[in-house]
Amino acid sequence: MSTRKTGWETYQRLLGYTRRYWKALLAAIVGMLLAAATDVSFAALMKPLLDGSFVEQDPQMIKLIPLALLGVFLVRMVAEFIAKYGMSWVGRSVIRDIRHDLFQHILHLPNRYFDRVSGGEILAKLNFHVEQVSEAASQALTTLVRDTLTVVGLLILMLYLSWQLAMFIIVLAPVIVVLIAIISRSFRRYSRQIQASMTQVSHVAEEAVNGQRVVKLYGGEAFEAQRFDEINQRNFQRFMRMQAVNALSSPLVQFILALAIAGLVAFSTSGDRLESITVGTFVAFITALAMTLSPVKRLINVNAVLQKGIAAGESLFALLDEPVESDQGTKTIQRAVGEVRFEQVWFRYSEDSDWVLRGVELTVPAGKTVALVGRSGSGKSTLLSLVPRFADPSKGRVLLDGVDLRELSRKSLRAQLAFVSQDIILFNTSVARNIAYGEAGDIDMQRVKDAAAAAYATEFIEQLPQGFDTEVGENGVMFSGGQRQRLAIARALYRNAPVLILDEATSALDTESERYIQNALANLCRGRTTLVIAHRLSTIEHADLIVVLDQGQIVEQGSHTELLARDGHYAALYRLQYGEQN
């Protein structure tokens, strides 16, 4: 069981990203150091400005002080540019790198992760949380380095000017440190709550957008609006709690410092101390003390940014620490013959869940078409998900050409497979790139056109504004269901893999298109192993073998004619589907 990391451990891991850009970071820190030095220099110049120019009226000092002030602010201008630009560059680089690492990691997570985590939660991490981490890595780091240096420098100056007066500040320092520690814990707690509520906001919005047709058809607008408002209000309340802590913290610390200033004034003007402290010393000390107010305020305010970044970092690093798909297989196949065998396959999703598959024993000869049928929940999709290793058997083995799939590298295994599902995914790129999806570099346009022709997609593709170069839009919204299905079939045809997995691949086609596609699939299946999940039994009547599953077990297998003659499970399903009641 993993334990929650401390805030410092999380921030150290976050700073690991900034260390990649140590040259820019070093330049920015040098800029911050110089900028902090100018603050201290400005306060230090108050003593010679008042004592030398106004009190003693030293002519040399009168000439030098304006030049010194000009030099201080010139250095400050250059230093601040280097510091701000350098830290901005580092911060955006951190965002780019973390998003790259997250996206690469997400691509290799197992299917079971996506079964338990919503897309909205993942997108919230990739967008909202990463931005907060960047603020902690750049803006917060800038404030921590520069303002800490400024405060330390001013404290040293105050000790130099008058150690007696400086003791007022030193005595109050522990009080301020304890106060900031309490505030930090509150910030981080509220930040975690805000991020959790933001994830819920994203999730509810994503559901409503993706399911907008169902929402409208069933009149769910009021329900969705109420659900969103409740979560949105919860997010607002949690944010305002954190803002209340943030709004109170800075004035409280400033009030404590004001007590110190009031004490200083009373101490400095009492008794004979006015004679021992010059006007320049006192004004320089008060100037230095006053100049600590702004950096201390920023240090307290940045605590909110820092704690939000640490809380976001915890969330991001938890995702990055999720185990990816294991790939211990070392064997590779150039092109499989195509025999698929299931040997006593048992499967369940967790130790405390029921068995989804129970001792499945099945051999699919190379080049044959085998259809899986059965009621919903019988285990058809789960069984076929074992072939590309979206999951592995809990017990038993799945073999390709006599080799256990776990001995093959995932890349080599999946190169032998083509897949068409009833849930079509099209990517927002050109039609040609969708058909040749996964092909690196230049694609073979002749193969693309041949695949489109075999899928009876050429006619509607050529009517598009740019033909095969037309962008399909988000998830292919510009195409009808039948057209999307034919593009997915064209993708499988282009793949030209020895093993095909078809999950009701003709479900969205009209009658005329279905007839064409069935003929195209029949040609494609020759010499290839085809595993079909079919809900419409009319589409698999010519399969070499029909396997009937019920409650995770094979209860019948044979040809369409044989199974009808047997008058068992398959015949009952057939009568139920076509209304042939006895």
N, C-alpha and C positions, 0 to 999 in steps of 0.2 A: 504493500500500500504506500503510495507516494505521500509525502508530508509537504505542507505548505512552506515555501522558502521564506526566509526573512526578507524584509525590504532591502537591506544592504546587499544580500546575495543576488536578489533580482536586479538591483541597480548595477552591480558589478558585471553581471551578464550583459546587461544593456550597454554598458560602457565598452564592452568588448567590440561592439559594432563601431563605436567612435574611434577606437584605437587603430582601426584599419586605415584611417585617414590622419595619422599622427602628425604629418607635416603641416597640413592645413590647421589641425587642432593646435599644434605648437605655435604657429604664427598667430592664431587667434588669441591664445593665452598670453603671448608676448604683448599683443595689442591691449589686452585687458590689464596686464600688469602696468603698462605705460599709462593707460587711462586712469587706473587707481592712483598711480604716482602723481598725476596732475591734480587730482582732488586734494591729496595731502599737501602738494606744493602750494596750491592756492591758499589753503588754510595757514600754512607756514609763512607765506608772504605777508599775512596780516600784521605780524609783529614788526618786521622792518618797515612796512608801509606806514604804520602809525607812529612807532617810536622814532624811526629814522627820518621820515619825511615830514610828519606833522609836529611831533614833539621836539626833536633835536634839529629839524630842518637841515639835514645833511644834504648839500647840493649834489654830491655824487649818487647818493641813494635816491634822490628825487629823479635823476636821469635813468637809473638802472631799473627801478621798480616797474615803470610802464613797459619797458622792453621785456622784462622777466614775465610779466603777465601775458604779453602777446606771445612769447615763446611757449608758455604753458598751454595756452589754448590752441596754438598751432599743432603742438605735439598731440594734444587731446583729439583734435579733428582727425589726424591721420590714424591715431591709435584706435579710435572708435570705429572708423571705417574698416580697418583690418579685422578687428574683433567681431563686428556684426556680420560682415560679409563672410568671413571664414567660418563662423559658427553656423550661419545659414546654409553654407555649402555642405558642412558636415552633417547638419540636421536632415537636409533633403536626401543626402547620400544614405543616411541610416534608414529613412523611410523606404527608399528604393531597394536597399539590400534586404530589409526585413520582409517587405512584400514579396521580393523574389524568393527568399527562403520559404516563406509561408506557402506561396503558390506551388512551388516545386514539391513541398511536403504534402500539400493537399492532393496533388496529382497521384501520389503513391500511397495514400491511405487506403486501408481495406474497406470493402463495401459495408461491413458492419458498423463502421464509424458514421457513415452517411445515413444509416438506418436509425441511429439514435440522436444525431445532431442535425438541426434544421439548416437549410441553406441560408436563411436570414442571419442565424448566429455566426456562421462562417464569414459571411460578407461583412457583418459588423466588426469582426476581428480584423479583416483585411483592410477596412476603410477607417472606421471611427477609432478603434483601439490603436492602430499604427500611428495615426496623427498625434494622439496623446503621448505615445512613447517618444515621438520625435521632439515634442516640446520639452520632455524631461531630459532628452539627450542633448539638446542644443540650447533652447531658451533658458531652461533651469540651470544647466551647467554654466552658461555665460554669467547668470546672476550669482550663482554660488561662488565662482572663481573671482569675478571682478569685485563684487560687493564685499566678499569676505576679505579680499586684499585691501580694499578701501577702508573697511572698519578697523582691521588690524593696524594698517598704517596710521590712521587717525588716532587710535589708542596709543600707539607708540609716541606720536607727536605730543599727545596730551600728557603722557608720562614725562616726556622731556621738558615740556613747558612748566608743569607743576605736578609732582607726584602726589602732593596732598589733595589737590582738586581731583586728580584722576582716581583716587581711592573711592570717590562716590560712585563712579561708573563700575569699578571692579566689584564692589560689594553687591551691586544689583545684577551683575552678569549671571550668577547661578539661578536667580529668580526667572530671568528671561529664558534661560536654557530649559528649565523645567516646564515653563509655560509652552515653549515651542514643541517640546516632546509630547505634551498632552494634545496639542493642536494637531500634530502629525498623525497620531493614531486616529483621531476623529476624521481627518481628511481621507485617509486611506480606507477607512470603513465605509464612509459615504461614497467614495469613488467606486468601490466594488459594487455597491448597491445601484449606483447610477449606470454603470456598464451593464449590469444584469438587466435593468429596466430598458436600456437602449436595445439590447438584444431582443427583448420581448416586443418592443415597438417595431423593429425590423421584421421580426417573424410574422406578426399580425398583418403588417402592411404587405409583405410578400404574399401571404395567403390570399388576401383580398384582391391583389392585383392579378395573381395567377389564376384565381378562381372567379374572375369578375363576371363571367357569363352565368355561372351557377348563382352567384350573389344576386344578379339582376333577375334571373328567371324565377328564383324562389323568394324574391322580395327580402333579401337579407341585408339590405343597406342599413336599416336602423340597428340591427343586431351588430353588424360589423363596426358601425360608427360608435355604438356604445362600448363595445369591447376595446376599440382603439382609444377612446376617450379615457376609459378607466386606467389603461396602462400609461397613456400619455400624462395623465394627472399624477400618477404614482411617480413617474420620472420627474415631473415638475417639483413635487414635494421633496423628493430626495435631493434634487439639485439645490433647492432653496435652503434645506438644512445645512448643506455644505457651505452655501454662500453666507448663511448666518454666522457660522464659525469663522469664515474668512473675513467677513465684514467686522466682526468683533475683535479678532486677534490683533490686527494692526493698530487700531486706536488704543487698545489696552496696553500694548508694549510701548507705544508712544507716550501714553500717560505715565507709565513707569519712568521713562526717560525724562519726562517733564518734571517729575518729582526730583530727579537728580539735578536738573538744571536749576530748579527753585532752591534746592539745598545748596548748590554751588554759589548762587548769587548771595544767599544769606550768609554763607560761610566766608565768602570773599570780602563782603562789605562790613563784616563785624570786627570790632577791636582795631588793632593796628595793622591788620593784614593788607589794607588798602595801600600802606606805605611800602610793603615788601613786594607787591605785585604791580608791575607796570601796566599801563593802559594797553600797550601792544600785546603783552603776554595774556592779559585777561580776555581781550577781544579775539586773539588768535585761538585761545582755548575754547571760548564759547563758539567761535566759528567752526572749529574742528568738531565740537560736540554736536552743533546743529547739523553739520554735514553728515553725521552718522545717522540721522533720523531717516533720510531717504533710502540709503542702502539697507538699513535694518528693516525698514518697511518692505522693501523689495525682497529681502531674504525671507521674511515671514510670508509674504504673498506667494513667492515662488514655491513655498512649501506645498501649497495646494496643487500647483502644476506638477511638482515632483511626486507627490503621493498619488495623483491621478495616473501619472506615467508609470509608477511602480505597480499600481493595481492593474493597469492595462498590460504591462509587461508580464505579470503573473499569468494573465489570460492567454497572451500570445505564446509564451514559452510552454504553457500547458499543452497548447495545440502542437507546437514544434516537438514536444516530447512524446506525442502519441506515436505508438509503434506503427511503422509502415508495413506494407505487405512483405511477408518473409519470402525470400527467394534464395533458398539454399541449393536449388537444383543447379547442376553443372553440365548436364548433357544438352546437346543441341541437335536439331533436325533440320536438314536442308528443305526437304519436302516429304511430308508423311504419306504413307500409303493410305491410311485413313481408318484402320480398324479401331473402334472404341469399345472398351469392355468395362463393365461395372462389376466388381467382385465383392459381394456381401457388404454393400454400402449402407451404412447407418449414418444419420445426420440429425443433429439438433443444435439450436443456436446458443444454448448455454447449458450448464450442468443441471440447473433446476427447471428446465423447460421440457416439454414432451418431445418425443421423437417425431421428426418430420418425414424421414425416410427410414424404413425398417427392412434391412437385409435385402436390398435390391440386387438381383443377379441378372445381368443382361449383356449380351454380346451384339454389337452392331457391326456387321461385316463391312469391309471397305467397299465403297462405291454404292452402297445400298441406302434406301430412304426408309427411315424408321420414324413413325409418328407416335407421339405420346398423347393419350387422351385420358379424361377423367373429370370428375366433378371439381369445382373450385376447392382449393386446399388439399388436393390429393397428393401434391408433391412434384408435379410436372416441372414447374419453373425451377424449383430448388435442385432437382436432379440435373437439369441442363446447366445450371449455374456452376456445377462442379467441374464441367469440362474446361471452361476458360480459367478455372481456379479463382472465381470470385469468392468461393469458399472451398474449404477442404473437408473431406469426409471425417466424421467423428470416429468412425470405425470402417474398415474395409479399404479398398483401393479403386481408383479409376485409372485405366491404362490406355495409352495411345500406341498402337503397333507393338503391344506387349511391354511398354515401358511405363512405369508408375509416373503419373504426371508430376509428382513432387520431386522427381529426379531431373526433370527438365527445367531449364531456365524459363521464367515466365515469358520473357520476350520471344524465345524460340517457340514455345508452346502457342502463344497467341498469334504468332505469324502464320500458323496453320489453320486459323479459324476465320470465318466471316460470319457476321451476325446481323440479323434483321429482326427488330422487335416491333410490337404493336405500338409502343411509345417511341415515336420517331424524333430523333434529335438532329437538327440541322444547325450548322454554325454560320455566324454572320461573316461569311466570306463568299467567294464566287461559287456559282453552281459547279464549275469544273473542279474546284478545290474540295467541295463537299463530296463529289463522286470519288475523287482520288484522295480522300482524307487519309492522313498518316504518311503520305508520300513526301519525303524531304526533297527540297530543290525543285527543279523543273519536272513537270508531269507529262506523261505521254498522252497528248490530246487525242490521238487516234484511238487509244484504248478507252479513253473517257467517252468518246462518241460511240464506240462499239458497245460499251456497257449501257449507255443511255438508250441506244437503239434496241438492245435486247430487253431492256426494261420498259419499252414503249414510252419513253420519256422525251424522245427527240422532238416530237411535234410541238409540245408546249414549251420546251426549252428554247427552240428556235424562234418562237413568237415573243420572247422576252426582249427588252430594249437592247441589251448587249449580248444576247444569246448565252453561251456558256460562261461568259465573263460577268454576267449580271450578279450583283450582290443579292443574297437571298433574304436579307433582313433578319431581325432577331428571331431565332428559332424557326425561320422559314414562314413567317406570318403571311407572306404574299402568295403562298401556294395553298391549294385545296388539300384536304386530307389524302385523297387519292394520289395527287401529284407528289406530296411529301413521301408517301409510301413508295412510289416508283423511284424516286431519287435514292431512297435508302436501299432499295433492291439493286439499283445501278451501282451503288457503292459496294455492295457485296459481290456483284458481278465483276467489277474492276479488281477487287481483291484477288479473285481467282484462287481461293484457298482450297485445300483438299477436303476440309470439313466445314460444312455449313450448319448454322444453328438458326432456325426460323421460328420465331415466336408469333404465330398468327400473322404471317407476313402479308396476307392479302385482305386483312380485316377492313381496311378503309377504302377498298376499291369498289367502283361500280361494277355492274355485271359484265359489261363489255370489256373494260380494262382487266377485270379479274381473269377472263378467259385468255387474253393475250399473255398476262403475266404467268398464269399457270403453265402455258406452253413454254414460255421462256425459262421458268424454273425447272421444268421437266428436262429441257435441253441442258441446262446448267448442271443438274444433278447427275447426269450420266458420267460415270467414272469418279464421282465424288460421294463422300459419306454425308448424308443429310439427316439432321435430327430436327424434327418438326413438333412444335406444340400446336395443336389444332383444337379450337373450340367449335368451328363449323366443320362437321364431319364430312361434308361433301367435298372439302378441299383435300382430303387425304385418302380417298377411296382407292387410289392407285398406288399407295405406298407399298413397299415390299413387305413391311411388317408394321402392324399396329399393336402398340402396347398399352394396356389399360391399367391405370393406377387407381388405387382406392386406399385412403388413409396411409399413404406412404409405402404401400406394397404393390407389387405386380400381381394382379388377380387374373388377367387374361392376356394372351398375345396370339396373333395370327393375322391372316389377310382379312380384308373387309368382308369378303364372301364367307369365309370360315367363321368369323366372329358372329355374323348375323345368323348363320345356321346354328351356332351353338346356343343362341337365345339366352345369353348371360348378361353381364354388365354392359358390354358394348351395345348389344341389341336394345337394351333398356334405354341407354343414352340416345340411341338413334331414333327410337320411337318417340321419346320425350321431345327431341329437337324438331322432328318433322310431323308430330301430331298423329303418329300411327298407333293409336290406342287399340288394345285387344278388346 
